[in-house]
């Protein structure tokens, strides 16, 4: 089920990347915050979808890298759309958001397993 949700979420991100913007995006939030939130969610879904991913370094790396590469791909896709443009800082926000969410998920798994904060 997590993989299906990840694919649907990814397709939604693609649609949002290519549709024309109407006015200012979001609810008064900066574009970078919106990117970080959207791709943070995507990174979290990638982590959950990766076999044995939650709680593993390999899963965390794959989730953050996957979200970052997906963000980069959507920015390149926007080069083909006349009314959209490539923004390198959006890719930074995408990857940063994924990193924050994946770290939070990894830390929470560590606490859930041990009942206390520890180094892993």
PAKE-668447 format. One line per 8 residues: for each residue x negated, y negated, z negated of N, C-alpha, C, O. Coordinates in pm, whole numbers, m for minus. Layout:
# residues N
X:Y:Z:X:Y:Z:X:Y:Z:X:Y:Z; ...;
# end
This chain:
# residues 120
m82:119:0:0:0:0:m88:m127:0:m54:m225:66; m199:m124:m74:m286:m242:m80:m344:m272:57:m360:m389:93; m376:m169:133:m432:m193:267:m330:m256:360:m365:m344:439; m207:m213:352:m101:m272:435:m84:m419:399:m74:m504:487; m80:m448:269:m66:m586:224:m185:m671:268:m169:m787:304; m305:m612:266:m424:m684:310:m416:m719:458:m451:m830:498; m369:m625:540:m354:m650:684:m249:m758:709:m271:m849:789; m136:m749:641:m29:m849:658:m79:m987:615:m52:m1087:682;
m151:m994:504:m206:m1120:454:m306:m1177:554:m306:m1297:582; m393:m1090:608:m491:m1133:707:m424:m1189:832:m467:m1291:886; m319:m1122:878:m246:m1170:995:m180:m1305:965:m175:m1393:1052; m131:m1323:844:m73:m1451:804:m178:m1561:807:m150:m1673:851; m300:m1530:760:m408:m1629:765:m441:m1668:910:m470:m1784:938; m437:m1572:1000:m463:m1601:1141:m355:m1694:1196:m385:m1792:1264; m230:m1664:1166:m120:m1748:1214:m134:m1890:1160:m117:m1987:1233; m165:m1901:1031:m182:m2034:972:m301:m2109:1033:m302:m2232:1035;
m400:m2036:1082:m518:m2099:1141:m491:m2154:1281:m564:m2242:1328; m389:m2102:1348:m369:m2144:1487:m245:m2231:1508:m232:m2294:1613; m154:m2235:1411:m36:m2319:1432:m74:m2466:1413:m167:m2496:1339; m2:m2555:1477:m31:m2698:1458:1:m2742:1316:96:m2693:1255; m79:m2833:1266:m52:m2890:1134:59:m2992:1146:63:m3071:1241; 149:m2990:1049:256:m3089:1044:231:m3174:921:250:m3128:808; 189:m3297:942:157:m3385:829:34:m3336:756:m53:m3273:815; 28:m3364:626:m85:m3319:546:m56:m3182:490:57:m3155:448;
m155:m3094:488:m131:m2959:440:m118:m2954:288:m173:m3038:217; m44:m2855:240:m42:m2827:97:49:m2916:17:134:m2988:71; 31:m2910:m111:114:m2983:m207:30:m3091:m274:25:m3099:m397; m35:m3172:m194:m123:m3274:m249:m260:m3220:m286:m340:m3290:m347; m287:m3096:m249:m417:m3035:m276:m510:m3059:m159:m464:m3073:m45; m639:m3065:m185:m733:m3084:m77:m737:m2959:11:m703:m2849:m33; m779:m2976:133:m790:m2866:227:m886:m2759:175:m863:m2640:196; m992:m2802:108:m1089:m2705:55:m1027:m2619:m54:m1053:m2499:m60;
m946:m2679:m140:m880:m2603:m246:m785:m2502:m185:m778:m2387:m230; m710:m2543:m83:m618:m2451:m17:m693:m2334:47:m649:m2220:38; m806:m2364:111:m888:m2258:170:m939:m2163:61:m933:m2041:77; m989:m2219:m48:m1042:m2136:m157:m933:m2047:m216:m957:m1929:m245; m814:m2101:m235:m704:m2022:m289:m661:m1912:m192:m643:m1797:m231; m646:m1948:m65:m601:m1850:34:m701:m1737:51:m663:m1620:52; m828:m1771:64:m928:m1667:87:m971:m1601:m43:m1027:m1491:m40; m946:m1665:m155:m964:m1597:m283:m867:m1480:m294:m905:m1370:m334;
m742:m1506:m258:m643:m1398:m255:m681:m1288:m158:m664:m1170:m187; m734:m1328:m43:m774:m1229:57:m893:m1146:6:m896:m1024:25; m989:m1212:m58:m1102:m1139:m115:m1058:m1040:m221:m1108:m928:m228; m963:m1082:m304:m908:m991:m405:m840:m871:m343:m856:m759:m390; m764:m894:m238:m698:m783:m168:m801:m690:m103:m785:m568:m106; m906:m748:m45:m1010:m664:13:m1077:m578:m94:m1107:m461:m70; m1099:m635:m211:m1161:m560:m320:m1074:m443:m362:m1123:m332:m381; m945:m468:m378:m853:m363:m419:m838:m257:m309:m819:m139:m339;
m846:m299:m184:m829:m207:m72:m950:m120:m46:m939:m11:11; m1066:m166:m88:m1191:m92:m63:m1194:31:m153:m1173:19:m274; m1220:149:m97:m1221:271:m180:m1321:260:m295:m1441:245:m273; m1271:269:m416:m1356:258:m534:m1414:119:m552:m1512:101:m625; m1354:19:m487:m1411:m115:m484:m1407:m191:m613:m1504:m258:m648; m1296:m184:m686:m1285:m260:m810:m1381:m200:m912:m1376:m81:m942; m1467:m285:m964:m1563:m239:m1063:m1696:m195:m1006:m1784:m153:m1081; m1713:m202:m873:m1841:m164:m813:m1905:m286:m746:m1836:m373:m694;
m2036:m289:m749:m2109:m397:m683:m2085:m390:m533:m2065:m493:m468; m2088:m271:m477:m2067:m255:m333:m1929:m308:m292:m1917:m377:m190; m1827:m278:m369:m1693:m327:m338:m1686:m478:m344:m1622:m541:m260; m1753:m537:m444:m1753:m683:m458:m1824:m749:m340:m1776:m849:m287; m1937:m693:m300:m2012:m750:m186:m1930:m739:m59:m1923:m834:19; m1869:m624:m37:m1787:m605:84:m1669:m702:84:m1636:m758:188; m1606:m721:m31:m1489:m809:m38:m1526:m955:m10:m1459:m1022:68; m1633:m1003:m74:m1674:m1143:m54:m1724:m1164:89:m1686:m1260:155;
m1809:m1073:136:m1861:m1085:273:m1748:m1073:375:m1744:m1146:474; m1656:m981:351:m1544:m962:443:m1457:m1086:453:m1417:m1126:562; m1427:m1146:338:m1345:m1268:338:m1421:m1382:406:m1361:m1458:482; m1551:m1393:380:m1631:m1498:443:m1639:m1483:594:m1624:m1580:668; m1662:m1361:640:m1670:m1335:784:m1534:m1357:849:m1526:m1409:960; m1427:m1317:781:m1293:m1340:835:m1265:m1489:846:m1206:m1534:945; m1306:m1565:745:m1290:m1711:751:m1369:m1771:866:m1320:m1859:936; m1491:m1722:886:m1573:m1769:998:m1507:m1736:1131:m1506:m1818:1222;
m1452:m1617:1141:m1384:m1576:1265:m1262:m1664:1293:m1237:m1701:1408; m1185:m1698:1189:m1069:m1784:1213:m1111:m1925:1253:m1043:m1991:1331; m1224:m1970:1200:m1275:m2102:1242:m1319:m2099:1388:m1292:m2193:1462; m1386:m1991:1429:m1423:m1979:1571:m1299:m1969:1658:m1296:m2024:1769; m1196:m1901:1611:m1071:m1892:1684:m1012:m2031:1707:m952:m2057:1812; m1029:m2119:1610:m975:m2254:1623:m1047:m2334:1731:m993:m2434:1778; m1166:m2293:1770:m1234:m2359:1883:m1156:m2342:2013:m1168:m2424:2104; m1077:m2235:2021:m999:m2208:2142:m864:m2280:2142:m794:m2281:2243;
m829:m2341:2030:m700:m2408:2016:m722:m2558:2031:m799:m2617:1955; m656:m2621:2129:m683:m2764:2156:m660:m2857:2038:m732:m2956:2024; m563:m2829:1956:m528:m2920:1847:m593:m2881:1714:m562:m2942:1612; m682:m2782:1713:m753:m2741:1592:m903:m2757:1614:m946:m2776:1728; m981:m2751:1509:m1126:m2767:1522:m1198:m2677:1423:m1142:m2635:1322; m1324:m2648:1454:m1410:m2568:1368:m1461:m2656:1254:m1509:m2767:1278; m1451:m2609:1132:m1500:m2681:1015:m1588:m2586:933:m1537:m2492:871; m1717:m2611:932:m1810:m2525:857:m1780:m2526:708:m1794:m2424:641;
m1738:m2641:655:m1708:m2649:511:m1588:m2564:473:m1576:m2521:359; m1498:m2539:568:m1386:m2449:541:m1436:m2308:516:m1384:m2237:430; m1537:m2266:590:m1595:m2132:571:m1661:m2124:433:m1652:m2021:365; m1726:m2232:392:m1787:m2235:258:m1678:m2223:152:m1694:m2148:55; m1568:m2295:168:m1457:m2288:73:m1394:m2149:73:m1359:m2097:m33; m1380:m2088:191:m1324:m1953:202:m1409:m1853:124:m1358:m1775:44; m1539:m1857:148:m1631:m1764:83:m1639:m1792:m67:m1641:m1699:m148; m1643:m1919:m104:m1647:m1954:m246:m1523:m1909:m320:m1533:m1859:m432;
m1408:m1927:m259:m1283:m1882:m322:m1282:m1732:m342:m1240:m1682:m446; m1327:m1659:m239:m1334:m1513:m250:m1431:m1471:m360:m1404:m1379:m436; m1545:m1539:m367:m1645:m1507:m469:m1589:m1528:m609:m1609:m1444:m697; m1520:m1637:m630:m1464:m1666:m762:m1362:m1560:m803:m1366:m1509:m915; m1271:m1527:m712:m1167:m1429:m745:m1228:m1291:m767:m1189:m1221:m861; m1321:m1250:m683:m1383:m1118:m698:m1461:m1111:m829:m1457:m1009:m898; m1533:m1217:m864:m1604:m1219:m993:m1506:m1210:m1110:m1530:m1136:m1205; m1397:m1284:m1101:m1297:m1279:m1208:m1237:m1140:m1220:m1218:m1090:m1331;
m1207:m1077:m1108:m1152:m941:m1111:m1253:m843:m1168:m1217:m755:m1246; m1378:m857:m1128:m1482:m766:m1177:m1502:m782:m1327:m1516:m684:m1399; m1505:m907:m1373:m1520:m931:m1517:m1400:m878:m1595:m1416:m820:m1702; m1281:m897:m1541:m1163:m849:m1613:m1159:m697:m1618:m1112:m640:m1716; m1209:m631:m1514:m1217:m484:m1515:m1317:m439:m1621:m1293:m340:m1690; m1428:m511:m1634:m1528:m477:m1735:m1468:m489:m1875:m1491:m403:m1960; m1392:m595:m1898:m1330:m615:m2029:m1224:m509:m2053:m1212:m456:m2164; m1146:m478:m1951:m1040:m378:m1965:m1098:m241:m1997:m1040:m165:m2075;
m1212:m208:m1936:m1274:m77:m1960:m1339:m66:m2097:m1332:39:m2161; m1402:m174:m2143:m1479:m168:m2267:m1409:m234:m2385:m1441:m205:m2500; m1314:m321:m2357:m1249:m395:m2463:m1330:m515:m2511:m1288:m584:m2604; m1444:m541:m2448:m1528:m656:m2486:m1608:m699:m2366:m1620:m625:m2268; m1663:m821:m2372:m1748:m872:m2265:m1886:m810:m2278:m1949:m817:m2383; m1931:m747:m2170:m2065:m688:m2169:m2130:m715:m2035:m2062:m751:m1939; m2260:m698:m2030:m2330:m705:m1901:m2312:m573:m1829:m2312:m467:m1891; m2295:m580:m1696:m2286:m455:m1620:m2379:m458:m1503:m2385:m361:m1427;
# end
